[in-house]
Amino acid sequence: MSAASLVVSWATVIALVVLSLSFLLTVYRVIKGPSLPDRIIALDMLVGIVIGFIAVIAIKTGFTLYIDIAIALGLVGFLATVAFARFVLSRASQKSTTAARPGKRTEKRAHTKAAKRKK
C-alpha cells in the first residue's frame, strides 16, 4: 500500500466520521427546529450532507457513477428547497391576509364606539 492510498484511506474515514456527526446534528435540528424555515434549511443541509457521503464513497470505491447520482440529488434537493420556500411564502401571505381582516373590524368598532361617545 502506497503512501498516497494510505492518505486517501484515512481521509475518507475521517470524512465519513465528520459527515456522520453533522448528519446526526442536522437530524436533531429537523426534529427540534423551532420554526418551519429552520426545518427547511436543515432538510436542505441534509441533502448536502448526503451528497458529501456519496462523493466520499465514490472516492473510496473509485466508482465514478456515484458522482452523477450526487449531481442529480443536488438538482432535486434544490428544487425541493425552492418548493418549500414558495410554500412558506404562500403560508405567510395567507396568515397576513387573515390577520388583517379582524384588525380592520376592531378598528371600525373602536371608531364607532368613539363616535358614539362624542354624541
N, C-alpha and C positions, 0 to 999 in steps of 0.2 A: 504494500500500500504506500503510495507516494505521499509526500507532504501536502500537496495540493488537495488530494482527495480526502486526506485526514482533516484538513481545514474546512472543506466543504461539508463533510460529515458532521463535524462539531457545530458548524454554523447552522445547519439545518435543524439539528437537535435543539439548539438554543432558540432558534426562531420559532419552532413548534411550541416550546415551553412558554415563550413570551406571548405568542398568539393564543394559546390556551388560556393563559391568565387574563388576557384582555377580553377574550370571548366570555369568560365567566363574569367578569365585571360588567360587561355590556349587557349580558342577560339579566343581571341584577337591576340595571338601570331600566331595562324594558319592563320588568315586573314591578319595580318600585317607583318608577318615574313619576314625579308629582303632577305632570300635565301631559296632555296628548302630544304636543310638539316635542317634548323631551323623549317620549317613547318613539316617535317617528324618527328622530335623529339617531336614537340608539339602534333602531332597526336598520337604518342606512349604514351605520357603523358596523353592524353585524355582517352586512353584505361585503363591506370592505375587508373585514377580518377573514371571512370565508374565501375571498379572492386571494388573500395572503396565504391561507392554508393551501389552496390549490397550487399557487406558484411555488411554494416551498416543496410540496410533494412532486411537482414537475421537475424541479431541480434535483431532488433526491433520487427520483427514479429514472430521469433522463427521457421521459416520455413527453414530447412537446405538444401533444394534442391537448393536454391539460391547460395550456396557455390559451387556446381557442375557447375552451369552456369557461375560463376565467373572464375573458373578454365578453363573452355572451352574458355571463352572470352580471358583469358590470353594467351592461346596457339595460338589462331587465331591472336591476336594482335602481338605476337612475330613473327609469320610467315609473317604478313603484313610488319612489320618493316624490316625484312631481305629482303623481295622482293623490298621494296623501296630503301634499301641500295644498292642492286645489280643494280637497275635502275640508281641510281645516279652515281655509278661507271662506268657503261657502257656509260652513257651520258658524263661523264668526259673523258673517253678514246676516244670517238668519237670526242669530241672537240679538244683533244690534237693531234689526227692524222690529222684532217683538218687544224689545226693551224700550224702544222709542214710543210705541203706542200707549202703554199705560202711563208714561210720563206726561204725554200730552193731555190725557184725560185728567190727571191730577192737577196739572197746571190750570186747565179750564175750570175745574171745581174750585180751586183756590181763588181764581179770578172772580168767579160768580159769587163766592162767599164774601169776598172783599167788597164787591159791588153792592151786595145786599146790606152789608154793614153801613155803607156810606148813606144809603137811603134811609 
